[in-house]
Amino acid sequence: MSGTRGKSPPTPTQRALRQQFLLGMSHAACTVNVVTTDGVAGRHGVTVSAMVSVSADTPQPTLLVCIHHLSPVIAAVLKNGVFCVNVLRDDQAHISDNFAGRSSARGAAKFDCTAWTTQLTGAPRVVDSLVAFDCRVTASERVGSHYVVFGSVQDIFVGGTGAPLIYANRAYGVPRRFHQRRSPRGGAAGALAIGCYQVFAPYIVPALVARLTKLHPAIDLTVVESDQEHLIASLRRSDTEIALLYDFGLSADLCVEHLAELVPYVLLAEGHPLAAASSVALEDLMQESLVLLDVEPSREYFLSLFRDRGLEPQIGYRLRSLEMVRGFVGHGLGYSLLATKAANNMTYDGRALVARPLTGAVKNSRLVLVTSSGRSMSAMASEFAEHCRALFGVNHAHPEGHGKAPPAQYAPGEAQS
């Protein structure tokens, strides 16, 4: 290949062919990938769609990526000599937008959109990417407007869950399976795939599944416990039929039924000076260290409670597990704001905890039942929805539209009874 092509002015025929080529390629679906690098040239990343397997039969597997010659990332990749191809999940379009320049983030700030780690080369890897290929540069060549960069794969990360984010017709999308969902065991009760937000799933789902399986022992039941964005994407591609989520970030293509109000509270270690009070004001916590539940939409909700009062908390720890948060608080490493409360006041390792309500009016969060508004529910999903209503004491459902049902009051930790 020659790097001098395209320097002569194109003829009208060549221009027309180029436009047809771009139009044609817009219909070719491809995965969305963020290529990152780090080293002497610094930390950089860019979103690319051109990532191709070259061969698995070289001494180490080989792939290639194409990066525009005007991107500062290509110079950094070639100087650092390493790169990581992060293949994004269907719920990670925000990461793609960040590195494609569609957000306000610039430079190193682009990396603030998600959590990162590294593998063998030191190139940044998205912690929960669908797949990641850690590579060393073996060759590169400029072809027209892009550099083709070949990489020998040093290490591979496979997330194992989720579906790939794809790009086609100049828009994001998700793959859709052609085959039907597998037949249920026994064939009589039907199949059902339910989703639940990972933070409150352990406090709700076991009781619901116990009720459903007692009535239908042969049911083919799939339970997906994950973050909210992943579950919304799962609903849209019909991997799950019904989900229990927070009422945040839900668009009009989803049918939402309110089940319960979740009241936020302060979690403290037993013996903490504030534990003696009947309630705690956010202002009283400003000198304390916040152990933040760092999962969306919980993170944004709890931080918004401070912002609504014009406050800025001191975040000491960011943790993605509710039990880790409880454990850190139990060991006196800070306080936390939570909306889901366990039935007992002990951490896994036996430390005592105290929950106190917040002083003054604060906005509650809502636990909701969500389905896709474009599809009717199966008989089994409808029955599951009825069990949800019974668990939370909701008497009347309004499944026709977004947010129609009146919310029920819910005391966290009491839903299991």
Contacts in CASP RR format, 6 or more apart in sequence:
PFRMAT RR
TARGET T0000
AUTHOR 0000-0000-0000
METHOD contacts of the structure
MODEL  1
MSGTRGKSPPTPTQRALRQQFLLGMSHAACTVNVVTTDGVAGRHGVTVSA
MVSVSADTPQPTLLVCIHHLSPVIAAVLKNGVFCVNVLRDDQAHISDNFA
GRSSARGAAKFDCTAWTTQLTGAPRVVDSLVAFDCRVTASERVGSHYVVF
GSVQDIFVGGTGAPLIYANRAYGVPRRFHQRRSPRGGAAGALAIGCYQVF
APYIVPALVARLTKLHPAIDLTVVESDQEHLIASLRRSDTEIALLYDFGL
SADLCVEHLAELVPYVLLAEGHPLAAASSVALEDLMQESLVLLDVEPSRE
YFLSLFRDRGLEPQIGYRLRSLEMVRGFVGHGLGYSLLATKAANNMTYDG
RALVARPLTGAVKNSRLVLVTSSGRSMSAMASEFAEHCRALFGVNHAHPE
GHGKAPPAQYAPGEAQS
1 141 0 8 1.000
1 143 0 8 1.000
1 148 0 8 1.000
3 141 0 8 1.000
3 142 0 8 1.000
3 143 0 8 1.000
3 144 0 8 1.000
5 143 0 8 1.000
5 144 0 8 1.000
6 144 0 8 1.000
10 18 0 8 1.000
26 168 0 8 1.000
26 169 0 8 1.000
26 170 0 8 1.000
27 168 0 8 1.000
27 169 0 8 1.000
28 168 0 8 1.000
29 166 0 8 1.000
29 167 0 8 1.000
29 168 0 8 1.000
30 49 0 8 1.000
30 50 0 8 1.000
30 51 0 8 1.000
30 166 0 8 1.000
30 167 0 8 1.000
30 168 0 8 1.000
31 49 0 8 1.000
31 51 0 8 1.000
31 87 0 8 1.000
31 88 0 8 1.000
31 164 0 8 1.000
31 165 0 8 1.000
31 166 0 8 1.000
31 167 0 8 1.000
32 47 0 8 1.000
32 49 0 8 1.000
32 87 0 8 1.000
32 88 0 8 1.000
32 93 0 8 1.000
32 96 0 8 1.000
32 164 0 8 1.000
32 165 0 8 1.000
32 166 0 8 1.000
32 167 0 8 1.000
32 172 0 8 1.000
33 47 0 8 1.000
33 48 0 8 1.000
33 49 0 8 1.000
33 51 0 8 1.000
33 65 0 8 1.000
33 85 0 8 1.000
33 86 0 8 1.000
33 87 0 8 1.000
33 88 0 8 1.000
34 45 0 8 1.000
34 46 0 8 1.000
34 47 0 8 1.000
34 48 0 8 1.000
34 85 0 8 1.000
34 86 0 8 1.000
34 88 0 8 1.000
34 95 0 8 1.000
34 96 0 8 1.000
34 99 0 8 1.000
34 126 0 8 1.000
35 45 0 8 1.000
35 46 0 8 1.000
35 47 0 8 1.000
35 48 0 8 1.000
35 51 0 8 1.000
35 65 0 8 1.000
35 67 0 8 1.000
35 73 0 8 1.000
35 77 0 8 1.000
35 83 0 8 1.000
35 84 0 8 1.000
35 85 0 8 1.000
35 86 0 8 1.000
36 43 0 8 1.000
36 44 0 8 1.000
36 45 0 8 1.000
36 83 0 8 1.000
36 84 0 8 1.000
36 86 0 8 1.000
36 123 0 8 1.000
36 124 0 8 1.000
36 125 0 8 1.000
37 43 0 8 1.000
37 44 0 8 1.000
37 45 0 8 1.000
37 73 0 8 1.000
37 76 0 8 1.000
37 77 0 8 1.000
37 80 0 8 1.000
37 81 0 8 1.000
37 82 0 8 1.000
37 83 0 8 1.000
37 84 0 8 1.000
37 123 0 8 1.000
37 124 0 8 1.000
38 44 0 8 1.000
38 80 0 8 1.000
38 82 0 8 1.000
38 118 0 8 1.000
38 122 0 8 1.000
38 123 0 8 1.000
38 124 0 8 1.000
39 76 0 8 1.000
39 79 0 8 1.000
39 80 0 8 1.000
39 82 0 8 1.000
39 122 0 8 1.000
40 79 0 8 1.000
40 80 0 8 1.000
41 75 0 8 1.000
41 76 0 8 1.000
41 79 0 8 1.000
41 80 0 8 1.000
42 76 0 8 1.000
42 80 0 8 1.000
43 108 0 8 1.000
43 111 0 8 1.000
43 124 0 8 1.000
44 72 0 8 1.000
44 73 0 8 1.000
44 76 0 8 1.000
44 77 0 8 1.000
44 107 0 8 1.000
45 73 0 8 1.000
45 99 0 8 1.000
45 110 0 8 1.000
45 124 0 8 1.000
46 67 0 8 1.000
46 71 0 8 1.000
46 73 0 8 1.000
46 99 0 8 1.000
46 100 0 8 1.000
47 96 0 8 1.000
47 97 0 8 1.000
47 99 0 8 1.000
47 100 0 8 1.000
47 101 0 8 1.000
48 65 0 8 1.000
48 66 0 8 1.000
48 67 0 8 1.000
49 167 0 8 1.000
50 65 0 8 1.000
50 66 0 8 1.000
50 146 0 8 1.000
51 63 0 8 1.000
51 64 0 8 1.000
51 65 0 8 1.000
51 66 0 8 1.000
51 85 0 8 1.000
51 87 0 8 1.000
52 63 0 8 1.000
52 64 0 8 1.000
52 65 0 8 1.000
53 61 0 8 1.000
53 62 0 8 1.000
53 63 0 8 1.000
54 62 0 8 1.000
54 63 0 8 1.000
54 64 0 8 1.000
54 150 0 8 1.000
55 61 0 8 1.000
55 62 0 8 1.000
58 152 0 8 1.000
59 152 0 8 1.000
60 152 0 8 1.000
60 153 0 8 1.000
60 154 0 8 1.000
61 152 0 8 1.000
61 153 0 8 1.000
62 138 0 8 1.000
62 150 0 8 1.000
62 151 0 8 1.000
62 152 0 8 1.000
62 153 0 8 1.000
63 85 0 8 1.000
63 133 0 8 1.000
63 135 0 8 1.000
63 150 0 8 1.000
63 151 0 8 1.000
63 153 0 8 1.000
64 148 0 8 1.000
64 149 0 8 1.000
64 150 0 8 1.000
64 151 0 8 1.000
65 83 0 8 1.000
65 85 0 8 1.000
65 148 0 8 1.000
65 149 0 8 1.000
66 146 0 8 1.000
66 147 0 8 1.000
66 148 0 8 1.000
66 149 0 8 1.000
67 73 0 8 1.000
67 74 0 8 1.000
67 77 0 8 1.000
67 146 0 8 1.000
67 147 0 8 1.000
67 149 0 8 1.000
68 74 0 8 1.000
68 145 0 8 1.000
68 146 0 8 1.000
68 147 0 8 1.000
69 142 0 8 1.000
69 144 0 8 1.000
69 145 0 8 1.000
69 146 0 8 1.000
69 147 0 8 1.000
70 145 0 8 1.000
74 147 0 8 1.000
74 149 0 8 1.000
77 83 0 8 1.000
77 137 0 8 1.000
77 149 0 8 1.000
78 137 0 8 1.000
78 140 0 8 1.000
78 147 0 8 1.000
78 149 0 8 1.000
80 123 0 8 1.000
81 136 0 8 1.000
81 137 0 8 1.000
82 121 0 8 1.000
82 122 0 8 1.000
82 123 0 8 1.000
82 134 0 8 1.000
82 135 0 8 1.000
82 136 0 8 1.000
82 137 0 8 1.000
83 121 0 8 1.000
83 123 0 8 1.000
83 135 0 8 1.000
83 137 0 8 1.000
83 149 0 8 1.000
83 151 0 8 1.000
84 119 0 8 1.000
84 121 0 8 1.000
84 122 0 8 1.000
84 123 0 8 1.000
84 124 0 8 1.000
84 125 0 8 1.000
84 132 0 8 1.000
84 133 0 8 1.000
84 134 0 8 1.000
84 135 0 8 1.000
85 132 0 8 1.000
85 133 0 8 1.000
85 135 0 8 1.000
86 95 0 8 1.000
86 125 0 8 1.000
86 126 0 8 1.000
86 129 0 8 1.000
86 132 0 8 1.000
87 129 0 8 1.000
87 130 0 8 1.000
87 131 0 8 1.000
87 132 0 8 1.000
87 133 0 8 1.000
87 164 0 8 1.000
88 95 0 8 1.000
88 96 0 8 1.000
88 126 0 8 1.000
88 129 0 8 1.000
88 130 0 8 1.000
88 164 0 8 1.000
88 165 0 8 1.000
89 128 0 8 1.000
89 129 0 8 1.000
89 130 0 8 1.000
89 162 0 8 1.000
89 163 0 8 1.000
89 164 0 8 1.000
89 165 0 8 1.000
89 230 0 8 1.000
89 233 0 8 1.000
90 162 0 8 1.000
90 163 0 8 1.000
90 164 0 8 1.000
90 165 0 8 1.000
90 166 0 8 1.000
90 173 0 8 1.000
90 174 0 8 1.000
90 230 0 8 1.000
90 233 0 8 1.000
90 237 0 8 1.000
91 162 0 8 1.000
91 165 0 8 1.000
91 227 0 8 1.000
91 229 0 8 1.000
91 230 0 8 1.000
91 232 0 8 1.000
91 233 0 8 1.000
92 114 0 8 1.000
92 126 0 8 1.000
92 129 0 8 1.000
92 165 0 8 1.000
92 229 0 8 1.000
93 165 0 8 1.000
93 172 0 8 1.000
94 103 0 8 1.000
94 113 0 8 1.000
95 113 0 8 1.000
95 114 0 8 1.000
95 126 0 8 1.000
96 165 0 8 1.000
96 172 0 8 1.000
97 103 0 8 1.000
98 105 0 8 1.000
98 110 0 8 1.000
98 113 0 8 1.000
99 110 0 8 1.000
101 110 0 8 1.000
103 110 0 8 1.000
103 113 0 8 1.000
105 112 0 8 1.000
105 113 0 8 1.000
111 124 0 8 1.000
114 126 0 8 1.000
114 127 0 8 1.000
114 128 0 8 1.000
115 126 0 8 1.000
115 127 0 8 1.000
115 128 0 8 1.000
116 124 0 8 1.000
116 125 0 8 1.000
116 126 0 8 1.000
116 127 0 8 1.000
117 124 0 8 1.000
117 125 0 8 1.000
117 127 0 8 1.000
118 124 0 8 1.000
118 125 0 8 1.000
119 125 0 8 1.000
119 132 0 8 1.000
119 134 0 8 1.000
119 154 0 8 1.000
119 155 0 8 1.000
119 157 0 8 1.000
120 134 0 8 1.000
120 154 0 8 1.000
120 155 0 8 1.000
121 134 0 8 1.000
121 135 0 8 1.000
121 136 0 8 1.000
121 154 0 8 1.000
121 155 0 8 1.000
122 134 0 8 1.000
123 134 0 8 1.000
123 135 0 8 1.000
125 132 0 8 1.000
125 134 0 8 1.000
125 157 0 8 1.000
126 132 0 8 1.000
128 159 0 8 1.000
129 157 0 8 1.000
129 159 0 8 1.000
130 159 0 8 1.000
130 160 0 8 1.000
130 162 0 8 1.000
130 163 0 8 1.000
130 164 0 8 1.000
130 165 0 8 1.000
131 156 0 8 1.000
131 157 0 8 1.000
131 158 0 8 1.000
131 159 0 8 1.000
132 156 0 8 1.000
132 157 0 8 1.000
133 153 0 8 1.000
133 156 0 8 1.000
134 153 0 8 1.000
134 154 0 8 1.000
134 155 0 8 1.000
134 156 0 8 1.000
134 157 0 8 1.000
135 151 0 8 1.000
135 152 0 8 1.000
135 153 0 8 1.000
135 154 0 8 1.000
136 151 0 8 1.000
136 152 0 8 1.000
136 154 0 8 1.000
137 149 0 8 1.000
137 150 0 8 1.000
137 151 0 8 1.000
138 150 0 8 1.000
138 151 0 8 1.000
138 152 0 8 1.000
139 149 0 8 1.000
139 150 0 8 1.000
139 151 0 8 1.000
140 147 0 8 1.000
140 148 0 8 1.000
140 149 0 8 1.000
140 150 0 8 1.000
141 147 0 8 1.000
141 148 0 8 1.000
142 148 0 8 1.000
161 226 0 8 1.000
161 230 0 8 1.000
162 230 0 8 1.000
162 234 0 8 1.000
163 174 0 8 1.000
163 175 0 8 1.000
163 233 0 8 1.000
163 237 0 8 1.000
163 239 0 8 1.000
164 174 0 8 1.000
164 175 0 8 1.000
165 172 0 8 1.000
165 173 0 8 1.000
165 174 0 8 1.000
166 172 0 8 1.000
166 173 0 8 1.000
166 174 0 8 1.000
166 175 0 8 1.000
167 173 0 8 1.000
174 233 0 8 1.000
174 236 0 8 1.000
174 237 0 8 1.000
175 237 0 8 1.000
176 237 0 8 1.000
176 238 0 8 1.000
181 191 0 8 1.000
181 193 0 8 1.000
182 191 0 8 1.000
182 220 0 8 1.000
183 191 0 8 1.000
183 220 0 8 1.000
184 190 0 8 1.000
184 191 0 8 1.000
184 218 0 8 1.000
184 219 0 8 1.000
184 220 0 8 1.000
185 218 0 8 1.000
185 219 0 8 1.000
185 220 0 8 1.000
186 218 0 8 1.000
187 218 0 8 1.000
187 220 0 8 1.000
188 218 0 8 1.000
189 216 0 8 1.000
189 217 0 8 1.000
189 218 0 8 1.000
189 219 0 8 1.000
189 220 0 8 1.000
189 380 0 8 1.000
190 216 0 8 1.000
190 218 0 8 1.000
190 219 0 8 1.000
190 220 0 8 1.000
190 378 0 8 1.000
190 380 0 8 1.000
191 219 0 8 1.000
191 220 0 8 1.000
191 221 0 8 1.000
191 222 0 8 1.000
191 380 0 8 1.000
192 212 0 8 1.000
192 219 0 8 1.000
192 220 0 8 1.000
192 221 0 8 1.000
192 222 0 8 1.000
192 241 0 8 1.000
192 242 0 8 1.000
192 378 0 8 1.000
192 380 0 8 1.000
192 381 0 8 1.000
192 384 0 8 1.000
193 221 0 8 1.000
193 222 0 8 1.000
193 223 0 8 1.000
193 224 0 8 1.000
193 239 0 8 1.000
193 240 0 8 1.000
193 241 0 8 1.000
194 205 0 8 1.000
194 208 0 8 1.000
194 221 0 8 1.000
194 222 0 8 1.000
194 223 0 8 1.000
194 224 0 8 1.000
194 240 0 8 1.000
194 241 0 8 1.000
194 242 0 8 1.000
194 243 0 8 1.000
194 244 0 8 1.000
194 381 0 8 1.000
194 384 0 8 1.000
195 201 0 8 1.000
195 223 0 8 1.000
195 224 0 8 1.000
195 225 0 8 1.000
195 226 0 8 1.000
195 231 0 8 1.000
195 234 0 8 1.000
195 240 0 8 1.000
195 242 0 8 1.000
195 243 0 8 1.000
195 244 0 8 1.000
196 204 0 8 1.000
196 205 0 8 1.000
196 223 0 8 1.000
196 224 0 8 1.000
196 225 0 8 1.000
196 231 0 8 1.000
196 243 0 8 1.000
196 244 0 8 1.000
196 245 0 8 1.000
197 226 0 8 1.000
197 227 0 8 1.000
197 228 0 8 1.000
197 231 0 8 1.000
197 243 0 8 1.000
197 244 0 8 1.000
197 245 0 8 1.000
197 246 0 8 1.000
198 225 0 8 1.000
198 226 0 8 1.000
198 227 0 8 1.000
198 295 0 8 1.000
199 293 0 8 1.000
199 295 0 8 1.000
199 298 0 8 1.000
199 322 0 8 1.000
199 340 0 8 1.000
200 244 0 8 1.000
200 262 0 8 1.000
200 339 0 8 1.000
200 340 0 8 1.000
200 367 0 8 1.000
201 225 0 8 1.000
201 244 0 8 1.000
203 340 0 8 1.000
203 342 0 8 1.000
203 343 0 8 1.000
203 412 0 8 1.000
203 413 0 8 1.000
203 415 0 8 1.000
203 416 0 8 1.000
204 244 0 8 1.000
204 367 0 8 1.000
204 391 0 8 1.000
204 415 0 8 1.000
205 223 0 8 1.000
205 225 0 8 1.000
205 244 0 8 1.000
206 416 0 8 1.000
207 391 0 8 1.000
207 415 0 8 1.000
207 416 0 8 1.000
208 384 0 8 1.000
208 387 0 8 1.000
208 388 0 8 1.000
208 391 0 8 1.000
209 221 0 8 1.000
209 223 0 8 1.000
211 387 0 8 1.000
212 219 0 8 1.000
212 221 0 8 1.000
212 383 0 8 1.000
212 384 0 8 1.000
212 387 0 8 1.000
213 219 0 8 1.000
213 221 0 8 1.000
215 383 0 8 1.000
216 380 0 8 1.000
219 380 0 8 1.000
222 240 0 8 1.000
224 231 0 8 1.000
224 234 0 8 1.000
224 239 0 8 1.000
224 240 0 8 1.000
224 243 0 8 1.000
226 234 0 8 1.000
227 295 0 8 1.000
227 296 0 8 1.000
228 245 0 8 1.000
228 246 0 8 1.000
228 248 0 8 1.000
228 249 0 8 1.000
228 296 0 8 1.000
228 297 0 8 1.000
229 296 0 8 1.000
231 240 0 8 1.000
231 243 0 8 1.000
231 245 0 8 1.000
232 243 0 8 1.000
232 245 0 8 1.000
232 250 0 8 1.000
232 254 0 8 1.000
232 370 0 8 1.000
234 240 0 8 1.000
234 243 0 8 1.000
235 241 0 8 1.000
235 242 0 8 1.000
235 243 0 8 1.000
235 254 0 8 1.000
235 370 0 8 1.000
235 371 0 8 1.000
235 372 0 8 1.000
236 253 0 8 1.000
236 372 0 8 1.000
238 372 0 8 1.000
238 375 0 8 1.000
241 371 0 8 1.000
241 375 0 8 1.000
241 377 0 8 1.000
241 378 0 8 1.000
241 381 0 8 1.000
242 369 0 8 1.000
242 370 0 8 1.000
242 371 0 8 1.000
242 377 0 8 1.000
242 381 0 8 1.000
242 384 0 8 1.000
242 385 0 8 1.000
243 369 0 8 1.000
243 370 0 8 1.000
243 371 0 8 1.000
244 259 0 8 1.000
244 367 0 8 1.000
244 368 0 8 1.000
244 369 0 8 1.000
244 370 0 8 1.000
244 388 0 8 1.000
245 367 0 8 1.000
245 368 0 8 1.000
245 370 0 8 1.000
246 262 0 8 1.000
246 297 0 8 1.000
246 298 0 8 1.000
246 301 0 8 1.000
246 365 0 8 1.000
246 366 0 8 1.000
246 367 0 8 1.000
246 368 0 8 1.000
247 256 0 8 1.000
247 258 0 8 1.000
247 365 0 8 1.000
247 366 0 8 1.000
247 367 0 8 1.000
247 368 0 8 1.000
247 403 0 8 1.000
248 297 0 8 1.000
248 300 0 8 1.000
248 301 0 8 1.000
248 365 0 8 1.000
249 297 0 8 1.000
250 256 0 8 1.000
250 368 0 8 1.000
250 370 0 8 1.000
250 402 0 8 1.000
252 373 0 8 1.000
252 402 0 8 1.000
253 372 0 8 1.000
253 373 0 8 1.000
253 374 0 8 1.000
254 370 0 8 1.000
254 371 0 8 1.000
254 372 0 8 1.000
254 373 0 8 1.000
254 402 0 8 1.000
255 370 0 8 1.000
255 371 0 8 1.000
255 372 0 8 1.000
255 373 0 8 1.000
255 374 0 8 1.000
255 399 0 8 1.000
255 400 0 8 1.000
255 401 0 8 1.000
255 402 0 8 1.000
256 368 0 8 1.000
256 369 0 8 1.000
256 370 0 8 1.000
256 401 0 8 1.000
256 402 0 8 1.000
256 403 0 8 1.000
256 404 0 8 1.000
257 368 0 8 1.000
257 369 0 8 1.000
257 370 0 8 1.000
257 385 0 8 1.000
257 394 0 8 1.000
257 397 0 8 1.000
257 398 0 8 1.000
257 399 0 8 1.000
257 403 0 8 1.000
257 404 0 8 1.000
257 405 0 8 1.000
258 366 0 8 1.000
258 367 0 8 1.000
258 368 0 8 1.000
258 394 0 8 1.000
258 403 0 8 1.000
258 405 0 8 1.000
258 406 0 8 1.000
258 407 0 8 1.000
258 408 0 8 1.000
259 366 0 8 1.000
259 367 0 8 1.000
259 368 0 8 1.000
259 369 0 8 1.000
259 388 0 8 1.000
259 389 0 8 1.000
259 392 0 8 1.000
259 394 0 8 1.000
259 405 0 8 1.000
259 407 0 8 1.000
259 408 0 8 1.000
259 410 0 8 1.000
260 366 0 8 1.000
260 367 0 8 1.000
260 392 0 8 1.000
260 394 0 8 1.000
260 407 0 8 1.000
260 408 0 8 1.000
260 409 0 8 1.000
260 410 0 8 1.000
260 415 0 8 1.000
261 364 0 8 1.000
261 365 0 8 1.000
261 366 0 8 1.000
261 367 0 8 1.000
261 407 0 8 1.000
261 408 0 8 1.000
261 409 0 8 1.000
261 410 0 8 1.000
262 339 0 8 1.000
262 340 0 8 1.000
262 364 0 8 1.000
262 365 0 8 1.000
262 366 0 8 1.000
262 367 0 8 1.000
262 410 0 8 1.000
262 412 0 8 1.000
263 339 0 8 1.000
263 357 0 8 1.000
263 364 0 8 1.000
263 410 0 8 1.000
263 411 0 8 1.000
263 412 0 8 1.000
264 301 0 8 1.000
264 302 0 8 1.000
264 305 0 8 1.000
264 337 0 8 1.000
264 338 0 8 1.000
264 339 0 8 1.000
264 358 0 8 1.000
264 362 0 8 1.000
264 364 0 8 1.000
264 365 0 8 1.000
265 337 0 8 1.000
265 338 0 8 1.000
265 339 0 8 1.000
265 341 0 8 1.000
265 355 0 8 1.000
265 356 0 8 1.000
265 357 0 8 1.000
265 358 0 8 1.000
265 412 0 8 1.000
266 274 0 8 1.000
266 280 0 8 1.000
266 285 0 8 1.000
266 335 0 8 1.000
266 336 0 8 1.000
266 337 0 8 1.000
266 355 0 8 1.000
266 356 0 8 1.000
266 357 0 8 1.000
266 358 0 8 1.000
267 325 0 8 1.000
267 326 0 8 1.000
267 329 0 8 1.000
267 335 0 8 1.000
267 336 0 8 1.000
267 337 0 8 1.000
267 338 0 8 1.000
267 353 0 8 1.000
267 354 0 8 1.000
267 355 0 8 1.000
268 274 0 8 1.000
268 275 0 8 1.000
268 280 0 8 1.000
268 329 0 8 1.000
268 335 0 8 1.000
268 353 0 8 1.000
268 354 0 8 1.000
268 355 0 8 1.000
268 356 0 8 1.000
269 275 0 8 1.000
269 329 0 8 1.000
269 330 0 8 1.000
269 331 0 8 1.000
269 332 0 8 1.000
269 334 0 8 1.000
269 351 0 8 1.000
269 352 0 8 1.000
269 353 0 8 1.000
269 354 0 8 1.000
270 330 0 8 1.000
270 345 0 8 1.000
270 351 0 8 1.000
270 352 0 8 1.000
270 353 0 8 1.000
270 354 0 8 1.000
271 354 0 8 1.000
272 332 0 8 1.000
272 335 0 8 1.000
272 354 0 8 1.000
274 280 0 8 1.000
274 284 0 8 1.000
274 285 0 8 1.000
274 288 0 8 1.000
274 335 0 8 1.000
274 356 0 8 1.000
275 354 0 8 1.000
275 356 0 8 1.000
277 356 0 8 1.000
278 356 0 8 1.000
278 357 0 8 1.000
279 356 0 8 1.000
279 357 0 8 1.000
279 358 0 8 1.000
279 359 0 8 1.000
279 360 0 8 1.000
280 356 0 8 1.000
280 357 0 8 1.000
280 358 0 8 1.000
280 359 0 8 1.000
281 358 0 8 1.000
281 359 0 8 1.000
281 360 0 8 1.000
282 305 0 8 1.000
282 306 0 8 1.000
282 309 0 8 1.000
282 311 0 8 1.000
282 358 0 8 1.000
282 359 0 8 1.000
283 309 0 8 1.000
283 311 0 8 1.000
285 313 0 8 1.000
285 335 0 8 1.000
286 311 0 8 1.000
286 313 0 8 1.000
286 314 0 8 1.000
287 314 0 8 1.000
288 314 0 8 1.000
288 334 0 8 1.000
288 335 0 8 1.000
289 314 0 8 1.000
289 315 0 8 1.000
289 316 0 8 1.000
289 317 0 8 1.000
289 333 0 8 1.000
289 334 0 8 1.000
289 335 0 8 1.000
290 313 0 8 1.000
290 314 0 8 1.000
290 315 0 8 1.000
290 316 0 8 1.000
290 317 0 8 1.000
290 334 0 8 1.000
290 335 0 8 1.000
290 336 0 8 1.000
290 337 0 8 1.000
291 316 0 8 1.000
291 317 0 8 1.000
291 319 0 8 1.000
291 325 0 8 1.000
291 328 0 8 1.000
291 329 0 8 1.000
291 333 0 8 1.000
291 334 0 8 1.000
291 335 0 8 1.000
291 336 0 8 1.000
292 299 0 8 1.000
292 302 0 8 1.000
292 303 0 8 1.000
292 313 0 8 1.000
292 315 0 8 1.000
292 316 0 8 1.000
292 317 0 8 1.000
292 318 0 8 1.000
292 319 0 8 1.000
292 325 0 8 1.000
292 336 0 8 1.000
293 299 0 8 1.000
293 302 0 8 1.000
293 319 0 8 1.000
293 320 0 8 1.000
293 322 0 8 1.000
293 325 0 8 1.000
293 336 0 8 1.000
293 337 0 8 1.000
293 338 0 8 1.000
294 318 0 8 1.000
294 319 0 8 1.000
294 320 0 8 1.000
295 320 0 8 1.000
298 339 0 8 1.000
301 339 0 8 1.000
301 365 0 8 1.000
302 337 0 8 1.000
302 338 0 8 1.000
303 313 0 8 1.000
304 363 0 8 1.000
305 337 0 8 1.000
305 358 0 8 1.000
305 362 0 8 1.000
305 363 0 8 1.000
306 312 0 8 1.000
306 313 0 8 1.000
308 362 0 8 1.000
308 363 0 8 1.000
316 333 0 8 1.000
316 334 0 8 1.000
317 328 0 8 1.000
317 333 0 8 1.000
317 334 0 8 1.000
319 325 0 8 1.000
319 328 0 8 1.000
322 338 0 8 1.000
322 340 0 8 1.000
323 347 0 8 1.000
323 348 0 8 1.000
325 336 0 8 1.000
325 338 0 8 1.000
326 336 0 8 1.000
326 342 0 8 1.000
326 347 0 8 1.000
326 348 0 8 1.000
326 353 0 8 1.000
327 347 0 8 1.000
327 348 0 8 1.000
327 349 0 8 1.000
327 351 0 8 1.000
328 334 0 8 1.000
328 336 0 8 1.000
329 335 0 8 1.000
329 336 0 8 1.000
329 347 0 8 1.000
329 353 0 8 1.000
330 347 0 8 1.000
330 351 0 8 1.000
330 352 0 8 1.000
330 353 0 8 1.000
331 347 0 8 1.000
331 351 0 8 1.000
337 358 0 8 1.000
338 355 0 8 1.000
338 412 0 8 1.000
339 364 0 8 1.000
339 365 0 8 1.000
339 412 0 8 1.000
340 412 0 8 1.000
340 413 0 8 1.000
341 355 0 8 1.000
341 411 0 8 1.000
341 412 0 8 1.000
341 413 0 8 1.000
342 413 0 8 1.000
343 413 0 8 1.000
343 414 0 8 1.000
343 416 0 8 1.000
345 352 0 8 1.000
345 353 0 8 1.000
345 354 0 8 1.000
345 355 0 8 1.000
346 352 0 8 1.000
346 353 0 8 1.000
347 353 0 8 1.000
366 407 0 8 1.000
367 392 0 8 1.000
367 410 0 8 1.000
368 403 0 8 1.000
369 385 0 8 1.000
369 388 0 8 1.000
371 377 0 8 1.000
371 381 0 8 1.000
371 399 0 8 1.000
373 401 0 8 1.000
373 402 0 8 1.000
377 385 0 8 1.000
377 399 0 8 1.000
385 397 0 8 1.000
385 399 0 8 1.000
388 394 0 8 1.000
389 395 0 8 1.000
389 397 0 8 1.000
391 415 0 8 1.000
392 408 0 8 1.000
392 410 0 8 1.000
392 415 0 8 1.000
393 408 0 8 1.000
394 405 0 8 1.000
394 406 0 8 1.000
394 408 0 8 1.000
396 405 0 8 1.000
396 406 0 8 1.000
397 405 0 8 1.000
398 404 0 8 1.000
398 405 0 8 1.000
END
